[in-house]
């Protein structure tokens, strides 16, 4: 039976220049490979060693990129190794099969959202009314499923995010702060549900996972084994579970370590 590896991407496997955390002397910094270009500029990286590990992982397991990115944002990424048959985007809102969204899966997700939580329009209106132009840079709707804000992090009051989280909780939504983005996501919109569907389709008996944010918690809890890096929301909250390993590495070296752990566990199986 195949091993399924479901991993978050940004700040878990791939890193922007600002998130690399290259704290070692320059001469000892790892060689990097660009895996995403946006508007003619390199945007995301992993180490060259990580690229080799990911290539090997594609042969040893069913690798499923699992991201909150929209389909368009995900398709900008050019990962090394075999092209994944399955990918999960929009936090589980779209299940891509050979790069194309499965319409039945998407329809089932949207029906559940309509039944179980406040509408996107209500959340969007609240964000527009209460976000301060002093720190707000952009407000976006992703795939007509959830909303996010791009902010100036150093100007953002911490209490504002906490108050938004309480407001959202009462309406069936959750809030996550990742880098310069504040996400407001319906609670039924989860990566774990889509991963379980991929496991069903592939017949996988073992699921491995990794992630760094609160939006990855359900993914990690649904896996048989998981890893989180030493940075991110989960690390900041000291989030833990019996089958989850908290790694000490931060930044792009954490991504490399996660790939080593994935590959070791897949081969041991």
Order of alpha helices (4+ residues) and beta strands (2+ residues): beta-beta-beta-alpha-beta-alpha-beta-beta-beta-alpha-alpha-beta-beta-alpha-beta-beta-alpha-beta-alpha-beta-alpha-beta-alpha
